[in-house]
Amino acid sequence: MGETPRRDRRWRWAALLGATALAVTAGGALACPAGAAGTNAAGTNVDFGTHCIPPAVAGIPPIDGTTTASVSVDNTSPKVGDTVTVTYTVVTPAASNPTDIALPADIMTPTGKVALGGAQTGSVTVAGPKKNTPVPGKGTFPSFSMTGTFTVTTPGAITLSPGDYNIHTSYILELDTPCTVITPPAPVSETVTATSGTPTNTRAISLSSASGNPGAGVTVSGSNFTPGATVTLAGRSGDTLTADKATATANAQGSFSGTITVNDKTTTGIVAYEGSSWNPDKGAGPAAYVVNDTTPVPDGSQKLTTTVKAGTLSMSQAGDAVALSAVDFGKGGASTGTLKTVTVKDFRGGPAGWSLTGKVTDFTGPGAKIDAGRLSWTPACVTKAGSPSTCKAGSAGAVGGSGATLASTPDSTLTGGEFTVDAGLSLDVPAFTPPGSYSGVLTLTLT
């Protein structure tokens, strides 16, 4: 009567020991999704000493062993601003299953870090799916992979080395086993060479007044110019600069304030730029400006005037929710849909065009996320007949957290009109993303 309960207790503790021993070795049988590795630039396998601390309930001392791992990327020649997908693969874990107890499938979820060095420092957080094959007693643990992304911020050679990792087990108990690199950083497994991307011109100006008499001065305020740069202020008549000019100097924050005297009666706007001549890549404007007609009325005549009031730049949406198509666990792929139609109305009547941009958050779900960089769009834009401006759809490609252009119109002598903007949406869902509902927020900004 007394012997059977003791045997049952020994069995339960042996099973628990087997689960925690698996966590200790940090060598779970997490299989890389079929075909995934083939899309990446393969990194070099490297060996490094690993110190793993098992959960206290296991009653097993820390294990020091050698881990063989590699780091691969989807793009070895990115530009600044690009998002790079990183895959951290543990090829040979530090140890094998030390017990005679067979361990079940799908009990382990790995997370870890990849160390960045060289031109860009920091770390990349990576995670793998809860997916492993059964491990026999005394059996060797198969390899497993974890993925994550980082945004390139600096040009030059960026090195990637495998870093610390953790195994979370969901078998009898929820347990974590952290494994650290004994002598960090581990050897370099992969190197990417980043180049400078096309810089975004964020220079902007505003005027103290939108009109004035001939010879009046107008104050021009600017921001986001090169600190310390000499900035030329100039009047513009349509697409041609006038003879009215002045200069200002940008402060350490890239801001300035200067005054230009405007005499030319044909002036339609004012621009500000760095360098010896107007360059839209290093300038801002035109900001609309009108010179009042103060010509005296001849005797026996009457001067008749009317006013066309400038309106605003606005947008509206046909809805605020888009349901993308479902994808299958284990297959993943494109989850597609269509952006709710956006209507842009430009009734300002000045020389400035507009730009409609969008950026998206990560898609969060049941204990996991899908990176924002996996959402892409194919923009389309239609101009209403009679509009002075013609809109241009943005380029097809990734949206991401840093954003992309959906549609725009150029600066011109006279701009304005009505436009409808649409886009096809596609979210590239990794094959073994945990089942469930994922949502992200796409924010559109009109400037």
LONU-532515 format. One record per residue (C-alpha): residue number from 1; x negated, y negated, z negated. Coordinates in Angstrom, 2 decimals. Layout:
BEGIN
R, num, c1, c2, c3
R, NUM, X, Y, Z
...
REM end
This chain:
BEGIN
R, num, c1, c2, c3
R, 1, 0.00, 0.00, 0.00
R, 2, -2.80, -2.46, -0.92
R, 3, -5.22, -1.52, 1.92
R, 4, -2.96, -2.49, 4.86
R, 5, -2.52, -6.18, 3.82
R, 6, -6.30, -6.52, 3.45
R, 7, -6.83, -5.13, 6.96
R, 8, -4.22, -7.61, 8.31
R, 9, -6.01, -10.49, 6.64
R, 10, -9.36, -9.35, 8.08
R, 11, -7.78, -9.23, 11.57
R, 12, -6.35, -12.76, 11.28
R, 13, -9.67, -14.19, 10.09
R, 14, -11.56, -12.30, 12.82
R, 15, -9.25, -13.84, 15.43
R, 16, -9.77, -17.29, 13.93
R, 17, -13.52, -16.72, 13.89
R, 18, -13.42, -15.83, 17.56
R, 19, -11.61, -19.07, 18.45
R, 20, -13.94, -21.30, 16.50
R, 21, -17.02, -19.47, 17.77
R, 22, -15.91, -20.34, 21.27
R, 23, -15.73, -23.98, 20.27
R, 24, -19.17, -23.83, 18.64
R, 25, -20.88, -22.77, 21.82
R, 26, -19.23, -25.55, 23.82
R, 27, -19.24, -23.20, 26.75
R, 28, -15.54, -22.76, 27.47
R, 29, -14.32, -20.97, 30.54
R, 30, -12.93, -24.07, 32.20
R, 31, -13.01, -23.51, 35.92
R, 32, -13.64, -26.43, 38.26
R, 33, -10.63, -26.85, 40.60
R, 34, -11.17, -24.92, 43.79
R, 35, -12.82, -27.03, 46.43
R, 36, -13.29, -30.04, 44.15
R, 37, -17.06, -29.76, 43.94
R, 38, -17.34, -29.76, 47.71
R, 39, -16.10, -33.37, 47.93
R, 40, -18.89, -34.64, 45.70
R, 41, -22.55, -35.32, 46.27
R, 42, -24.14, -32.47, 44.30
R, 43, -26.42, -33.41, 41.43
R, 44, -29.49, -31.53, 40.21
R, 45, -29.16, -28.91, 37.47
R, 46, -31.04, -30.02, 34.35
R, 47, -31.77, -28.33, 30.99
R, 48, -31.52, -30.10, 27.65
R, 49, -31.41, -29.14, 23.98
R, 50, -27.93, -29.18, 22.45
R, 51, -26.89, -29.31, 18.76
R, 52, -23.31, -28.06, 18.19
R, 53, -21.48, -28.31, 14.86
R, 54, -18.65, -25.78, 14.43
R, 55, -15.51, -26.54, 12.39
R, 56, -16.05, -25.84, 8.69
R, 57, -13.33, -23.18, 8.70
R, 58, -15.46, -21.01, 11.02
R, 59, -18.14, -20.49, 8.38
R, 60, -20.82, -20.58, 11.09
R, 61, -23.96, -22.77, 10.83
R, 62, -24.82, -25.31, 13.55
R, 63, -26.14, -23.85, 16.78
R, 64, -29.13, -25.30, 18.63
R, 65, -29.50, -24.02, 22.16
R, 66, -30.22, -25.01, 25.74
R, 67, -27.48, -26.28, 28.01
R, 68, -27.84, -26.32, 31.79
R, 69, -25.65, -28.97, 33.40
R, 70, -25.33, -31.23, 36.41
R, 71, -23.71, -34.55, 37.24
R, 72, -22.28, -35.25, 40.70
R, 73, -20.53, -38.27, 42.25
R, 74, -18.17, -38.88, 45.14
R, 75, -20.26, -41.77, 46.52
R, 76, -24.04, -42.13, 46.23
R, 77, -24.11, -45.49, 48.06
R, 78, -21.38, -47.63, 46.47
R, 79, -21.03, -51.40, 46.58
R, 80, -20.63, -53.64, 43.57
R, 81, -16.96, -53.48, 42.61
R, 82, -16.46, -49.93, 43.89
R, 83, -15.10, -47.19, 41.63
R, 84, -17.26, -44.05, 41.50
R, 85, -15.85, -40.69, 40.42
R, 86, -18.23, -38.66, 38.25
R, 87, -18.11, -34.89, 37.64
R, 88, -20.03, -33.44, 34.68
R, 89, -20.42, -29.65, 35.00
R, 90, -21.77, -27.43, 32.24
R, 91, -23.34, -24.67, 34.34
R, 92, -24.76, -22.53, 31.52
R, 93, -23.52, -23.17, 27.97
R, 94, -25.81, -22.94, 24.97
R, 95, -24.49, -19.58, 23.75
R, 96, -22.10, -16.69, 24.40
R, 97, -19.10, -15.41, 22.46
R, 98, -20.74, -14.10, 19.26
R, 99, -17.79, -11.89, 18.22
R, 100, -16.19, -8.68, 19.42
R, 101, -12.82, -10.46, 19.66
R, 102, -11.61, -11.24, 23.17
R, 103, -10.51, -14.86, 23.52
R, 104, -7.35, -15.80, 25.45
R, 105, -7.04, -17.99, 28.50
R, 106, -6.21, -21.71, 28.54
R, 107, -7.07, -22.68, 24.95
R, 108, -9.84, -25.22, 25.56
R, 109, -9.95, -28.89, 26.63
R, 110, -13.42, -30.45, 27.05
R, 111, -14.35, -34.13, 26.89
R, 112, -17.74, -35.78, 27.12
R, 113, -19.98, -38.65, 28.17
R, 114, -22.31, -39.25, 31.10
R, 115, -25.15, -41.68, 30.36
R, 116, -25.88, -44.47, 32.86
R, 117, -29.37, -45.94, 33.21
R, 118, -31.48, -48.05, 35.51
R, 119, -29.68, -50.99, 37.10
R, 120, -26.51, -50.39, 35.06
R, 121, -26.41, -49.03, 31.52
R, 122, -23.61, -47.60, 29.43
R, 123, -21.64, -44.37, 29.49
R, 124, -18.80, -42.79, 31.44
R, 125, -16.05, -40.94, 29.59
R, 126, -15.16, -37.62, 31.26
R, 127, -12.50, -35.02, 30.53
R, 128, -11.55, -31.59, 31.83
R, 129, -8.23, -29.75, 32.08
R, 130, -6.98, -27.24, 29.54
R, 131, -7.89, -24.32, 31.74
R, 132, -10.12, -21.31, 31.03
R, 133, -10.16, -17.63, 31.90
R, 134, -10.16, -15.01, 29.09
R, 135, -13.55, -14.40, 27.50
R, 136, -14.32, -10.82, 26.43
R, 137, -15.96, -10.00, 23.12
R, 138, -19.70, -10.73, 23.29
R, 139, -19.02, -12.08, 26.77
R, 140, -20.82, -14.90, 28.53
R, 141, -18.94, -18.18, 28.78
R, 142, -18.35, -19.39, 32.36
R, 143, -19.08, -22.97, 33.39
R, 144, -16.58, -25.84, 33.09
R, 145, -16.27, -29.32, 34.57
R, 146, -15.13, -32.73, 33.39
R, 147, -14.43, -35.85, 35.48
R, 148, -14.22, -39.61, 34.96
R, 149, -14.87, -42.89, 36.77
R, 150, -16.88, -46.09, 36.39
R, 151, -16.94, -49.40, 38.22
R, 152, -20.23, -50.54, 39.74
R, 153, -21.20, -53.95, 38.33
R, 154, -24.86, -54.31, 39.32
R, 155, -26.77, -53.57, 42.54
R, 156, -29.75, -51.22, 42.41
R, 157, -30.55, -47.61, 41.47
R, 158, -28.22, -46.27, 38.74
R, 159, -29.20, -42.96, 37.10
R, 160, -26.70, -40.49, 35.62
R, 161, -27.58, -37.97, 32.89
R, 162, -25.37, -35.42, 31.10
R, 163, -24.53, -36.55, 27.57
R, 164, -22.70, -35.41, 24.45
R, 165, -19.55, -33.33, 24.81
R, 166, -16.76, -31.97, 22.63
R, 167, -14.59, -28.88, 22.92
R, 168, -11.05, -29.00, 21.56
R, 169, -9.46, -25.59, 20.99
R, 170, -5.74, -24.88, 20.63
R, 171, -5.69, -21.32, 19.29
R, 172, -4.26, -20.64, 15.83
R, 173, -5.58, -24.08, 14.75
R, 174, -6.32, -27.36, 16.54
R, 175, -10.11, -27.67, 16.19
R, 176, -12.92, -29.85, 17.58
R, 177, -16.56, -28.93, 18.03
R, 178, -18.91, -31.83, 18.90
R, 179, -22.11, -31.01, 20.77
R, 180, -24.84, -33.62, 21.03
R, 181, -27.98, -33.99, 23.12
R, 182, -30.86, -33.36, 20.72
R, 183, -33.26, -35.75, 22.47
R, 184, -31.23, -38.31, 24.41
R, 185, -31.07, -39.18, 27.13
R, 186, -31.00, -35.82, 28.89
R, 187, -32.94, -35.58, 32.18
R, 188, -31.50, -37.48, 35.14
R, 189, -29.26, -35.28, 37.27
R, 190, -28.03, -37.77, 39.88
R, 191, -28.91, -41.27, 41.14
R, 192, -26.69, -43.67, 43.08
R, 193, -27.98, -46.75, 44.87
R, 194, -25.54, -49.65, 44.68
R, 195, -25.55, -52.59, 47.07
R, 196, -24.09, -56.05, 46.61
R, 197, -20.45, -56.26, 47.60
R, 198, -18.88, -59.24, 49.35
R, 199, -18.41, -61.82, 46.59
R, 200, -14.90, -63.15, 46.06
R, 201, -14.60, -66.92, 46.37
R, 202, -12.71, -68.10, 43.30
R, 203, -13.56, -71.80, 43.64
R, 204, -10.56, -74.06, 43.16
R, 205, -9.79, -77.80, 43.14
R, 206, -6.94, -80.06, 42.03
R, 207, -6.24, -83.76, 42.69
R, 208, -5.14, -86.52, 40.32
R, 209, -2.64, -87.68, 42.94
R, 210, -1.18, -86.31, 46.16
R, 211, -1.03, -89.71, 47.88
R, 212, -2.44, -93.25, 47.77
R, 213, -2.92, -96.46, 49.69
R, 214, -5.88, -96.86, 52.04
R, 215, -9.04, -97.47, 49.98
R, 216, -7.63, -95.88, 46.83
R, 217, -9.69, -93.44, 44.84
R, 218, -8.52, -89.94, 43.94
R, 219, -10.09, -87.77, 41.24
R, 220, -11.01, -84.25, 42.31
R, 221, -11.41, -81.58, 39.59
R, 222, -13.07, -78.25, 40.45
R, 223, -13.78, -74.91, 38.79
R, 224, -15.77, -71.71, 39.44
R, 225, -18.47, -73.44, 41.50
R, 226, -22.14, -72.52, 41.13
R, 227, -23.46, -74.05, 37.89
R, 228, -25.65, -77.08, 38.64
R, 229, -24.70, -77.18, 42.33
R, 230, -24.19, -80.45, 44.21
R, 231, -20.60, -80.45, 45.47
R, 232, -19.48, -82.56, 48.44
R, 233, -15.98, -84.03, 48.33
R, 234, -14.53, -84.80, 51.76
R, 235, -11.30, -85.87, 53.39
R, 236, -9.85, -83.71, 56.12
R, 237, -7.54, -84.53, 59.00
R, 238, -6.08, -81.25, 60.14
R, 239, -9.07, -78.96, 60.68
R, 240, -11.59, -81.84, 61.06
R, 241, -13.52, -83.57, 58.29
R, 242, -13.19, -87.38, 58.11
R, 243, -15.91, -89.89, 57.28
R, 244, -14.66, -90.22, 53.68
R, 245, -17.13, -88.36, 51.40
R, 246, -18.50, -88.35, 47.87
R, 247, -20.55, -85.97, 45.69
R, 248, -20.30, -84.45, 42.22
R, 249, -22.41, -82.01, 40.20
R, 250, -21.05, -78.78, 38.70
R, 251, -21.79, -78.32, 35.00
R, 252, -23.10, -75.17, 33.29
R, 253, -19.61, -73.65, 33.44
R, 254, -19.23, -74.36, 37.18
R, 255, -16.70, -77.17, 36.67
R, 256, -16.87, -80.78, 37.91
R, 257, -14.85, -83.98, 38.17
R, 258, -15.55, -86.61, 40.81
R, 259, -13.83, -89.47, 42.67
R, 260, -13.55, -89.94, 46.42
R, 261, -12.29, -93.11, 48.09
R, 262, -9.92, -92.29, 50.98
R, 263, -9.63, -94.78, 53.86
R, 264, -8.75, -92.66, 56.88
R, 265, -4.98, -92.93, 57.45
R, 266, -4.90, -89.56, 59.25
R, 267, -6.02, -87.68, 56.12
R, 268, -3.96, -84.57, 55.38
R, 269, -6.08, -83.03, 52.62
R, 270, -9.28, -83.04, 50.58
R, 271, -11.88, -80.27, 50.30
R, 272, -14.91, -79.59, 48.10
R, 273, -17.88, -77.46, 49.10
R, 274, -21.46, -76.52, 48.28
R, 275, -24.20, -76.93, 50.88
R, 276, -24.78, -79.34, 53.75
R, 277, -21.56, -78.60, 55.66
R, 278, -18.07, -77.23, 55.10
R, 279, -18.07, -73.49, 54.46
R, 280, -14.84, -71.80, 53.28
R, 281, -16.91, -69.12, 51.51
R, 282, -18.54, -71.78, 49.31
R, 283, -15.73, -74.30, 49.17
R, 284, -12.20, -74.91, 47.96
R, 285, -9.15, -76.58, 49.45
R, 286, -7.79, -78.31, 51.31
R, 287, -5.63, -79.85, 48.59
R, 288, -2.83, -81.82, 50.25
R, 289, -3.27, -85.61, 50.28
R, 290, -1.42, -88.34, 52.22
R, 291, -2.52, -91.92, 52.87
R, 292, 0.40, -94.33, 52.58
R, 293, 1.20, -96.46, 55.65
R, 294, 0.89, -100.06, 54.43
R, 295, 1.01, -101.69, 57.89
R, 296, 3.03, -104.97, 57.65
R, 297, 6.42, -105.07, 59.40
R, 298, 6.49, -107.59, 62.31
R, 299, 8.90, -110.52, 62.12
R, 300, 12.39, -109.64, 63.27
R, 301, 11.79, -105.89, 62.65
R, 302, 12.97, -103.40, 60.03
R, 303, 10.90, -100.49, 58.81
R, 304, 12.96, -97.31, 58.43
R, 305, 11.69, -94.53, 56.19
R, 306, 12.88, -91.11, 55.12
R, 307, 11.39, -88.43, 52.88
R, 308, 10.92, -84.72, 53.39
R, 309, 10.57, -83.26, 49.91
R, 310, 7.98, -80.55, 49.41
R, 311, 9.24, -77.33, 47.85
R, 312, 7.47, -74.52, 46.09
R, 313, 5.63, -71.28, 46.79
R, 314, 7.64, -68.36, 45.40
R, 315, 8.22, -64.65, 45.71
R, 316, 11.01, -62.20, 44.85
R, 317, 11.14, -58.40, 44.74
R, 318, 13.86, -56.00, 45.84
R, 319, 13.35, -53.99, 42.65
R, 320, 10.89, -53.26, 39.86
R, 321, 10.63, -49.44, 39.85
R, 322, 9.23, -46.99, 42.42
R, 323, 9.53, -43.21, 42.03
R, 324, 6.63, -41.45, 43.79
R, 325, 7.03, -37.91, 45.10
R, 326, 6.12, -34.98, 42.84
R, 327, 3.02, -32.81, 43.31
R, 328, 2.29, -29.27, 42.15
R, 329, -0.02, -28.41, 39.26
R, 330, -3.07, -26.59, 40.59
R, 331, -2.71, -28.21, 44.02
R, 332, -2.45, -31.93, 43.33
R, 333, -2.70, -34.21, 46.33
R, 334, -0.79, -37.25, 47.55
R, 335, 2.16, -38.50, 45.50
R, 336, 3.79, -40.99, 47.90
R, 337, 6.38, -43.74, 47.91
R, 338, 7.19, -47.22, 49.24
R, 339, 6.66, -50.55, 47.53
R, 340, 9.87, -52.48, 46.85
R, 341, 10.04, -55.22, 49.49
R, 342, 8.56, -58.56, 48.44
R, 343, 9.86, -61.80, 49.98
R, 344, 7.47, -64.78, 49.99
R, 345, 8.82, -68.30, 50.60
R, 346, 6.28, -71.08, 51.21
R, 347, 8.12, -74.40, 51.30
R, 348, 5.23, -76.61, 50.13
R, 349, 4.61, -78.12, 53.54
R, 350, 0.87, -78.69, 52.98
R, 351, -2.29, -77.33, 54.59
R, 352, -2.90, -74.51, 52.10
R, 353, -2.14, -70.88, 52.84
R, 354, -1.34, -68.24, 50.23
R, 355, -2.59, -64.85, 49.08
R, 356, -0.57, -62.03, 47.51
R, 357, -2.73, -59.59, 45.57
R, 358, -2.02, -56.57, 43.41
R, 359, -3.75, -54.51, 40.75
R, 360, -2.61, -51.40, 38.91
R, 361, -3.19, -49.85, 35.51
R, 362, -4.19, -46.23, 34.92
R, 363, -1.27, -43.80, 35.15
R, 364, -0.73, -42.42, 31.65
R, 365, 1.07, -39.20, 30.84
R, 366, 1.21, -36.33, 28.35
R, 367, -2.23, -36.54, 26.75
R, 368, -3.98, -37.39, 30.02
R, 369, -4.26, -40.12, 32.64
R, 370, -4.74, -40.59, 36.38
R, 371, -7.29, -43.28, 37.19
R, 372, -6.02, -46.52, 38.73
R, 373, -8.57, -46.17, 41.53
R, 374, -6.63, -43.20, 42.92
R, 375, -3.70, -45.42, 44.04
R, 376, -3.99, -46.65, 47.62
R, 377, -1.63, -48.59, 49.85
R, 378, -1.00, -49.39, 53.51
R, 379, 0.31, -52.98, 53.60
R, 380, 2.67, -54.50, 56.20
R, 381, 3.87, -58.09, 56.56
R, 382, 6.52, -59.67, 58.85
R, 383, 6.85, -63.42, 59.51
R, 384, 10.33, -64.93, 59.93
R, 385, 10.79, -66.58, 63.31
R, 386, 10.07, -70.32, 63.31
R, 387, 7.63, -70.22, 60.40
R, 388, 4.54, -72.44, 60.87
R, 389, 2.27, -69.79, 59.37
R, 390, 1.74, -66.17, 60.40
R, 391, 1.12, -63.69, 57.62
R, 392, -1.58, -61.05, 57.77
R, 393, -1.28, -57.69, 56.02
R, 394, -4.10, -56.66, 53.71
R, 395, -6.40, -53.77, 54.51
R, 396, -5.31, -50.21, 53.81
R, 397, -7.23, -48.70, 50.91
R, 398, -7.52, -48.37, 47.16
R, 399, -5.72, -50.80, 44.86
R, 400, -7.37, -49.99, 41.52
R, 401, -7.68, -52.04, 38.38
R, 402, -9.79, -54.73, 40.04
R, 403, -7.11, -55.38, 42.66
R, 404, -6.72, -55.75, 46.42
R, 405, -4.98, -58.08, 48.87
R, 406, -1.47, -57.12, 49.95
R, 407, -0.87, -60.01, 52.39
R, 408, -1.96, -63.59, 53.08
R, 409, -1.67, -66.62, 55.35
R, 410, -4.61, -68.88, 56.32
R, 411, -5.13, -72.57, 55.60
R, 412, -4.02, -74.75, 58.51
R, 413, -2.91, -78.27, 59.39
R, 414, 0.66, -77.35, 58.46
R, 415, 1.64, -74.16, 56.69
R, 416, 4.83, -72.59, 55.40
R, 417, 7.64, -70.19, 56.21
R, 418, 9.32, -67.02, 55.01
R, 419, 7.71, -63.57, 54.97
R, 420, 8.61, -60.01, 53.98
R, 421, 5.87, -57.76, 52.62
R, 422, 5.96, -53.97, 52.25
R, 423, 3.44, -51.18, 51.66
R, 424, 3.28, -47.42, 51.72
R, 425, 1.92, -46.09, 48.41
R, 426, -0.11, -42.93, 47.80
R, 427, -1.48, -41.67, 44.47
R, 428, -4.21, -39.02, 44.79
R, 429, -3.37, -36.67, 41.90
R, 430, -6.19, -34.30, 40.80
R, 431, -5.34, -30.63, 41.24
R, 432, -5.19, -29.62, 37.58
R, 433, -3.63, -32.72, 36.08
R, 434, -1.51, -31.53, 33.11
R, 435, 2.20, -31.26, 34.03
R, 436, 4.44, -34.15, 33.01
R, 437, 5.51, -37.66, 33.99
R, 438, 2.84, -40.31, 34.59
R, 439, 3.42, -44.04, 34.97
R, 440, 1.35, -47.12, 35.75
R, 441, 2.16, -50.81, 36.25
R, 442, 1.44, -52.54, 39.57
R, 443, 1.19, -56.31, 39.05
R, 444, 1.54, -58.64, 42.05
R, 445, 0.13, -62.19, 41.92
R, 446, 0.92, -64.95, 44.45
R, 447, -1.55, -67.83, 44.72
REM end
